[in-house]
Amino acid sequence: MALELGVGPPIGSAPGFARDEGLRYAPRLMAGRRFGWFRLALDTRVLVRPSIDSYTDRDLTREEIGNELHVGLGLAMVGQRLRWELDVRGVVPLVKQAGSAELLFGPRYLVNPSMEVFALGGVGGGSGPGTPLFRVLVGAAFGRVIPPRLAGESAVNCAPELEHTVEECPDLDEDGDEVLNGVDACVDEVGTPERQGCPVKDSDGDGIEDKLDACPSEMGVGAWQGCPMPDQDKDGIEDARDVCPSDPGPELSRGCPLKDRDKDEVEDDVDQCPDLFGPPERQGCPESDQDRDNIPNVADTCAKEPGPADNRGCPAHEVPLVSLTRKKVELSSKVYFFPGQARIDERSFAVLNWVAKVIVEHPELTLIVVGAHTDDRGNPLDNLRTSQARAESVRQYLLQRGVEPERLQAKGYGQERPIDSNATSIGRENNRRIEFTIVSSQ
């Protein structure tokens, strides 16, 4: 927006109607605004001057001349090297005189930052003083010819072949990352729109981009915002959790060195036999081998008689019907009962005798659960009762073979724990079973 006040002295040729009788005043208001790719400008001026009366003689006729309102409207492209311009000008008389209007249209071309050429042409209408039939303007401008750039505009020198700055051309995409210069935070680097035109940078290669990395030059971890985990002794346990931050140690001992005199990977603080090599499951004590057959008692079915490992630790002339593991006494055949009863079928006596033999020969097995299971046929409550009765029956049989009562517990599970599908006869047969689970051992 601009405001101007013009004053015209009474000079010129009176006979040529080029001089007023006194001073003339011309207050002027100009305003413009950009709308996207074009700018709209409005120019208004009021010409206040002494009135000149009309007269008529034999040579010419002149009407009354006085105050006038001049209005101009301009429409011009912006931000381009080749710009088109349309100008409309008009005179509205404030006395009884004729008005006029003029229309001009043409291009402006920026040859270089110091030279611009233009050509405008158009027609005039009306009978007011000075109104042309047509007008053609051709010219050139030199010096600082680039129009001033307003906020958010692009300069006219944004063509690739002309020198310009990134700030002058907010509507261009200099680095080709589909983020315009005006909003690109990294105009010289190809980036992504979600990062305002900046690339993902990870200087230290720790997988955390620099923008989110509190230590962008040092490899770190996410839990510490990209900074290295504080670990003075480099044992992989952060100092905040490391009981011995200056001495490396495993997670097992909370970062402290293991004290293990017998080298059995059981720390001396919990090793029941700190000077004898033993597995962790025996709290660092060696496993006993009563019959000296190099098979520890815990896995030896015949703990009192030596035998090869492929015969489960029993003498070669015997066929063991059970095998001993750390968790179960496993049977080579099922335990059978009379249908619908808790009475044991005689064909299962042999395998149960072997179970009793193993339990008696392994006093370290302090508690074994005799578990009985059924299929899903019948009433669930009846199945539970039947399984409990069968578990008690097997327990009583083992007690009669010399097993101490406190070492056996009977538990009926009914149909709650199937190991096979109850949809087939074979599956139901597999679900009807007796299991011996080792709960406690020394």
C-alpha positions as CSV (number, residue, x, y, z in Angstrom):
1,M,0.0,0.0,0.0
2,A,1.2,3.5,-0.9
3,L,0.0,7.0,-0.5
4,E,1.0,10.0,-2.6
5,L,0.2,13.7,-2.7
6,G,1.0,15.4,-6.0
7,V,1.0,19.2,-6.6
8,G,1.0,20.7,-10.1
9,P,2.1,24.3,-10.7
10,P,0.3,26.4,-13.3
11,I,2.9,26.1,-16.1
12,G,2.5,25.3,-19.7
13,S,0.8,26.8,-22.7
14,A,-2.6,28.3,-22.0
15,P,-3.5,28.5,-25.7
16,G,-2.7,24.7,-26.0
17,F,-5.0,24.0,-23.0
18,A,-2.0,22.7,-21.1
19,R,-2.1,25.0,-18.1
20,D,-4.5,25.4,-15.2
21,E,-5.4,28.8,-13.8
22,G,-3.8,27.9,-10.4
23,L,-2.3,25.0,-8.5
24,R,-3.7,21.5,-9.0
25,Y,-3.6,18.8,-6.4
26,A,-3.6,15.0,-6.9
27,P,-3.9,12.8,-3.7
28,R,-3.3,9.2,-4.7
29,L,-3.8,5.8,-3.0
30,M,-2.3,2.6,-4.4
31,A,-2.8,-0.9,-2.9
32,G,-1.8,-4.4,-4.1
33,R,-2.1,-7.9,-2.9
34,R,-0.9,-11.3,-4.2
35,F,-3.4,-14.1,-4.8
36,G,-1.4,-17.3,-5.6
37,W,0.2,-16.9,-9.1
38,F,-0.9,-13.3,-9.7
39,R,-1.0,-9.9,-8.0
40,L,-4.0,-7.5,-8.1
41,A,-3.3,-3.8,-7.9
42,L,-5.7,-0.8,-7.5
43,D,-4.7,2.8,-8.2
44,T,-7.0,5.7,-7.3
45,R,-6.3,9.4,-7.7
46,V,-8.4,12.5,-7.3
47,L,-7.4,15.4,-9.5
48,V,-8.5,18.7,-7.9
49,R,-7.9,21.8,-10.1
50,P,-9.5,25.1,-11.0
51,S,-12.4,24.8,-13.2
52,I,-12.1,26.0,-16.8
53,D,-15.4,27.1,-18.4
54,S,-16.5,25.7,-21.7
55,Y,-16.6,28.0,-24.8
56,T,-17.4,27.7,-28.4
57,D,-15.8,29.6,-31.3
58,R,-15.6,29.0,-34.9
59,D,-12.4,27.0,-34.8
60,L,-13.0,24.6,-31.8
61,T,-15.3,23.7,-29.1
62,R,-14.2,23.0,-25.5
63,E,-16.4,21.6,-22.7
64,E,-16.0,22.5,-19.1
65,I,-12.9,20.9,-17.5
66,G,-12.6,20.4,-13.8
67,N,-12.1,17.8,-11.0
68,E,-11.6,14.2,-12.0
69,L,-11.4,10.7,-10.4
70,H,-8.7,8.5,-12.0
71,V,-9.1,4.8,-11.4
72,G,-6.6,2.1,-12.4
73,L,-6.7,-1.7,-12.1
74,G,-3.7,-3.9,-12.8
75,L,-3.4,-7.7,-13.0
76,A,0.1,-9.2,-13.3
77,M,1.7,-12.6,-13.0
78,V,4.4,-13.1,-10.3
79,G,7.3,-15.4,-9.7
80,Q,8.0,-16.1,-13.4
81,R,10.7,-14.9,-15.7
82,L,8.1,-14.2,-18.5
83,R,5.2,-12.4,-16.9
84,W,2.0,-11.1,-18.5
85,E,0.3,-7.9,-17.4
86,L,-3.2,-6.4,-17.9
87,D,-3.9,-2.8,-17.1
88,V,-7.3,-1.0,-17.1
89,R,-7.4,2.8,-16.6
90,G,-10.3,5.1,-16.5
91,V,-11.3,8.7,-15.8
92,V,-14.5,9.5,-14.0
93,P,-15.2,13.3,-14.3
94,L,-16.6,15.1,-11.3
95,V,-18.0,17.9,-13.5
96,K,-20.0,17.9,-16.7
97,Q,-17.2,16.6,-19.0
98,A,-16.7,13.4,-21.0
99,G,-15.1,10.3,-19.3
100,S,-12.6,7.9,-20.8
101,A,-11.1,4.4,-20.4
102,E,-8.0,2.6,-21.7
103,L,-7.0,-1.1,-21.8
104,L,-3.4,-2.2,-22.1
105,F,-2.0,-5.8,-22.3
106,G,1.4,-7.3,-22.9
107,P,4.4,-9.3,-21.6
108,R,7.4,-8.4,-19.4
109,Y,10.6,-10.6,-19.8
110,L,13.6,-10.7,-17.5
111,V,16.6,-10.9,-19.7
112,N,19.0,-11.0,-16.7
113,P,18.9,-9.7,-13.2
114,S,19.8,-6.2,-14.5
115,M,17.6,-5.9,-17.6
116,E,14.0,-6.4,-18.4
117,V,12.1,-5.7,-21.6
118,F,8.4,-5.1,-22.0
119,A,5.7,-4.4,-24.6
120,L,2.2,-3.2,-23.9
121,G,-0.5,-2.4,-26.3
122,G,-4.2,-1.5,-26.2
123,V,-7.1,0.8,-27.1
124,G,-8.8,3.7,-25.6
125,G,-12.4,4.7,-25.5
126,G,-14.4,7.9,-24.6
127,S,-14.0,11.5,-25.6
128,G,-12.2,12.8,-22.5
129,P,-9.1,15.0,-23.0
130,G,-6.0,12.9,-23.9
131,T,-7.8,9.7,-24.7
132,P,-5.9,7.8,-27.4
133,L,-7.5,5.7,-30.2
134,F,-4.8,3.1,-29.5
135,R,-1.5,3.0,-27.7
136,V,1.7,0.9,-28.0
137,L,4.5,1.0,-25.4
138,V,7.8,-0.8,-25.9
139,G,10.7,-0.3,-23.5
140,A,13.4,-1.7,-21.4
141,A,14.5,-1.3,-17.8
142,F,18.0,-1.4,-16.5
143,G,19.6,-1.7,-13.0
144,R,17.7,-3.3,-10.2
145,V,14.8,-4.4,-12.3
146,I,13.8,-7.4,-10.3
147,P,10.6,-6.6,-8.4
148,P,10.8,-6.7,-4.7
149,R,9.7,-10.1,-3.3
150,L,7.1,-10.0,-0.5
151,A,6.7,-12.7,2.2
152,G,5.8,-16.1,0.7
153,E,6.4,-15.0,-2.9
154,S,8.9,-16.4,-5.4
155,A,11.3,-14.0,-7.1
156,V,11.1,-13.6,-10.9
157,N,14.7,-14.9,-11.2
158,C,13.8,-18.4,-10.0
159,A,14.4,-19.9,-13.5
160,P,17.2,-22.6,-13.3
161,E,19.5,-20.6,-15.6
162,L,19.4,-17.5,-13.4
163,E,21.3,-17.0,-10.2
164,H,19.0,-17.1,-7.2
165,T,19.0,-18.1,-3.5
166,V,16.8,-20.8,-2.0
167,E,15.0,-18.2,0.1
168,E,14.0,-16.3,-3.0
169,C,12.2,-19.3,-4.4
170,P,9.9,-20.9,-1.8
171,D,7.8,-22.5,-4.5
172,L,10.6,-24.5,-6.0
173,D,12.1,-27.8,-4.9
174,E,15.8,-27.4,-5.3
175,D,16.8,-30.9,-4.0
176,G,14.0,-32.8,-5.7
177,D,12.6,-34.4,-2.6
178,E,9.0,-33.3,-3.2
179,V,9.3,-30.8,-0.3
180,L,9.1,-27.1,-1.5
181,N,11.9,-24.8,-0.5
182,G,9.6,-22.7,1.7
183,V,9.0,-25.6,4.1
184,D,12.2,-27.7,3.5
185,A,14.4,-27.7,6.6
186,C,17.3,-29.3,4.6
187,V,17.2,-27.6,1.2
188,D,20.5,-29.1,0.1
189,E,19.7,-32.7,1.0
190,V,17.1,-35.2,-0.3
191,G,14.7,-36.0,2.6
192,T,11.2,-37.1,3.2
193,P,8.0,-35.0,3.7
194,E,7.4,-36.3,7.2
195,R,10.8,-35.0,8.3
196,Q,10.3,-31.6,6.6
197,G,12.7,-32.5,3.7
198,C,15.5,-33.8,5.9
199,P,17.0,-37.3,5.5
200,V,17.2,-39.9,8.2
201,K,20.7,-39.5,9.7
202,D,22.3,-42.0,12.0
203,S,25.9,-40.8,12.4
204,D,26.9,-43.5,15.0
205,G,25.0,-46.4,13.3
206,D,23.2,-47.4,16.4
207,G,19.8,-47.5,14.7
208,I,18.5,-44.3,16.3
209,E,18.3,-41.3,14.0
210,D,20.4,-38.3,15.1
211,K,17.2,-36.2,15.7
212,L,16.2,-38.6,18.5
213,D,19.7,-39.6,19.6
214,A,21.0,-37.9,22.7
215,C,24.5,-39.1,21.8
216,P,24.6,-38.9,18.0
217,S,28.3,-39.5,17.8
218,E,28.4,-42.5,20.1
219,M,26.8,-45.9,19.5
220,G,24.2,-46.5,22.2
221,V,20.9,-48.3,23.0
222,G,17.3,-47.2,22.8
223,A,16.8,-47.5,26.6
224,W,19.4,-44.8,27.1
225,Q,18.2,-42.5,24.2
226,G,21.0,-43.6,21.9
227,C,23.7,-43.1,24.5
228,P,26.0,-46.0,25.6
229,M,24.8,-47.9,28.5
230,P,26.9,-47.1,31.6
231,D,28.9,-50.3,32.2
232,Q,32.2,-49.6,33.9
233,D,33.4,-53.3,33.9
234,K,32.0,-54.1,30.4
235,D,30.2,-57.2,31.5
236,G,26.9,-56.3,29.7
237,I,25.1,-55.3,32.9
238,E,24.4,-51.6,33.4
239,D,26.0,-50.0,36.5
240,A,22.6,-49.2,38.0
241,R,21.9,-53.0,38.3
242,D,25.5,-54.2,38.7
243,V,26.3,-55.1,42.3
244,C,30.0,-55.2,41.4
245,P,30.3,-52.3,38.8
246,S,34.1,-52.5,38.7
247,D,34.4,-56.3,38.4
248,P,32.9,-58.2,35.5
249,G,30.4,-60.9,36.3
250,P,27.4,-62.8,34.7
251,E,23.8,-61.9,35.1
252,L,23.4,-64.9,37.3
253,S,25.4,-63.3,40.0
254,R,24.1,-59.7,39.4
255,G,27.3,-58.6,37.7
256,C,29.7,-59.9,40.3
257,P,32.5,-62.5,39.5
258,L,31.5,-66.1,40.2
259,K,33.4,-67.7,43.1
260,D,33.5,-71.3,42.0
261,R,36.4,-73.3,43.5
262,D,35.4,-76.7,42.0
263,K,34.6,-75.1,38.6
264,D,31.2,-76.7,38.3
265,E,29.4,-73.5,37.4
266,V,27.7,-73.4,40.8
267,E,28.7,-70.4,42.8
268,D,30.2,-71.2,46.1
269,D,27.5,-69.3,48.0
270,V,24.9,-71.9,46.9
271,D,27.2,-74.9,46.2
272,Q,26.5,-77.6,48.8
273,C,29.8,-79.3,47.8
274,P,32.1,-76.3,47.0
275,D,35.2,-78.5,46.7
276,L,33.6,-81.3,44.6
277,F,32.4,-81.0,41.0
278,G,28.7,-81.5,40.7
279,P,25.8,-80.5,38.4
280,P,23.6,-77.4,39.2
281,E,20.5,-79.6,39.6
282,R,22.2,-81.3,42.6
283,Q,23.3,-77.9,44.0
284,G,26.9,-78.6,43.0
285,C,27.3,-82.0,44.6
286,P,28.4,-85.0,42.6
287,E,25.8,-87.6,41.8
288,S,26.1,-90.9,43.6
289,D,26.7,-94.2,41.8
290,Q,26.0,-96.9,44.3
291,D,26.7,-99.9,42.0
292,R,29.8,-98.3,40.4
293,D,28.5,-98.8,36.8
294,N,29.2,-95.2,35.8
295,I,25.4,-94.5,35.7
296,P,24.4,-92.1,38.4
297,N,21.7,-93.4,40.7
298,V,19.2,-90.7,39.5
299,A,19.2,-92.4,36.1
300,D,20.0,-96.0,37.1
301,T,16.9,-98.3,37.1
302,C,18.9,-101.0,39.1
303,A,20.8,-98.8,41.5
304,K,22.2,-101.8,43.5
305,E,23.4,-104.0,40.5
306,P,25.8,-102.9,37.8
307,G,24.6,-103.0,34.2
308,P,25.1,-101.3,30.9
309,A,23.6,-98.0,29.9
310,D,21.6,-99.5,27.0
311,N,19.9,-101.8,29.5
312,R,19.0,-98.8,31.8
313,G,21.8,-99.7,34.3
314,C,20.4,-103.2,35.0
315,P,22.3,-106.5,34.6
316,A,22.3,-107.8,31.0
317,H,20.3,-110.9,31.9
318,E,17.4,-108.8,33.2
319,V,14.7,-107.0,31.2
320,P,13.7,-103.9,33.1
321,L,10.1,-103.0,32.7
322,V,10.5,-99.4,33.9
323,S,13.1,-96.6,33.3
324,L,14.1,-93.8,35.7
325,T,14.4,-90.2,34.7
326,R,14.9,-87.1,36.8
327,K,11.1,-86.4,36.6
328,K,9.3,-89.7,36.3
329,V,9.4,-93.4,36.7
330,E,8.3,-94.4,33.2
331,L,6.6,-97.7,32.4
332,S,7.2,-100.0,29.5
333,S,3.5,-101.1,29.5
334,K,0.2,-99.9,30.9
335,V,-1.3,-100.6,34.2
336,Y,-4.6,-102.5,33.6
337,F,-7.7,-102.6,35.8
338,F,-10.9,-104.6,35.6
339,P,-13.5,-102.7,33.6
340,G,-15.2,-100.0,35.7
341,Q,-13.3,-101.1,38.8
342,A,-10.2,-100.0,40.8
343,R,-9.0,-103.7,41.1
344,I,-5.6,-104.2,39.3
345,D,-5.4,-106.8,36.6
346,E,-2.8,-109.5,37.3
347,R,-1.0,-108.8,34.0
348,S,0.2,-105.5,35.5
349,F,1.7,-107.0,38.6
350,A,5.1,-107.5,36.9
351,V,5.5,-103.8,35.9
352,L,4.3,-102.6,39.3
353,N,6.8,-104.9,41.0
354,W,9.5,-103.1,39.0
355,V,8.2,-99.8,40.1
356,A,8.4,-100.8,43.8
357,K,11.9,-102.1,43.3
358,V,13.1,-98.8,41.8
359,I,11.5,-96.7,44.5
360,V,12.9,-98.9,47.3
361,E,16.4,-98.8,45.8
362,H,16.3,-95.0,45.4
363,P,15.7,-93.6,48.9
364,E,16.7,-90.1,47.5
365,L,13.2,-90.1,45.8
366,T,11.4,-88.7,48.8
367,L,7.9,-88.0,47.2
368,I,6.3,-89.6,44.2
369,V,2.8,-88.9,43.0
370,V,0.8,-91.8,41.7
371,G,-1.5,-90.2,39.1
372,A,-4.5,-91.9,37.6
373,H,-6.3,-90.6,34.4
374,T,-9.4,-91.6,32.5
375,D,-10.9,-90.8,29.1
376,D,-13.9,-88.6,28.7
377,R,-16.6,-91.2,28.5
378,G,-19.1,-91.2,31.3
379,N,-19.9,-88.7,33.9
380,P,-16.9,-86.4,34.8
381,L,-17.5,-86.7,38.5
382,D,-17.7,-90.5,38.3
383,N,-14.5,-90.5,36.2
384,L,-12.7,-88.5,38.9
385,R,-13.9,-90.9,41.6
386,T,-12.8,-93.9,39.6
387,S,-9.3,-92.4,38.9
388,Q,-8.8,-91.5,42.6
389,A,-9.8,-95.1,43.6
390,R,-7.4,-96.6,41.0
391,A,-4.5,-94.3,42.2
392,E,-5.2,-95.4,45.8
393,S,-5.2,-99.1,44.7
394,V,-1.8,-98.7,43.0
395,R,-0.4,-96.9,46.0
396,Q,-1.6,-99.7,48.3
397,Y,0.0,-102.3,46.0
398,L,3.4,-100.5,46.2
399,L,3.1,-100.2,50.0
400,Q,2.7,-104.0,50.2
401,R,6.0,-104.3,48.2
402,G,8.0,-102.3,50.8
403,V,7.6,-98.7,49.8
404,E,7.3,-96.3,52.7
405,P,3.8,-94.6,52.9
406,E,5.2,-91.1,53.3
407,R,7.0,-91.4,49.9
408,L,3.8,-92.0,47.9
409,Q,0.8,-89.8,47.2
410,A,-2.3,-91.0,45.3
411,K,-4.0,-88.4,43.0
412,G,-6.9,-89.0,40.7
413,Y,-7.3,-86.5,37.8
414,G,-10.2,-88.0,36.0
415,Q,-10.5,-86.7,32.4
416,E,-8.8,-83.3,33.1
417,R,-5.4,-84.1,31.5
418,P,-5.7,-86.0,28.3
419,I,-2.5,-86.7,26.3
420,D,-4.3,-87.8,23.1
421,S,-7.6,-87.3,21.4
422,N,-10.7,-88.8,22.9
423,A,-12.3,-89.0,19.5
424,T,-10.7,-92.3,18.7
425,S,-10.5,-95.6,20.5
426,I,-6.7,-95.5,20.5
427,G,-6.6,-92.0,21.8
428,R,-9.0,-93.0,24.6
429,E,-6.8,-96.0,25.4
430,N,-3.8,-93.7,25.7
431,N,-5.6,-91.3,28.0
432,R,-6.5,-94.2,30.5
433,R,-3.1,-94.4,32.2
434,I,-1.1,-94.4,35.5
435,E,1.8,-92.1,35.9
436,F,4.5,-91.9,38.5
437,T,5.8,-88.3,38.9
438,I,8.9,-87.5,41.0
439,V,8.0,-84.4,43.1
440,S,10.9,-84.3,45.5
441,S,14.3,-85.8,45.7
442,Q,17.5,-85.3,47.6
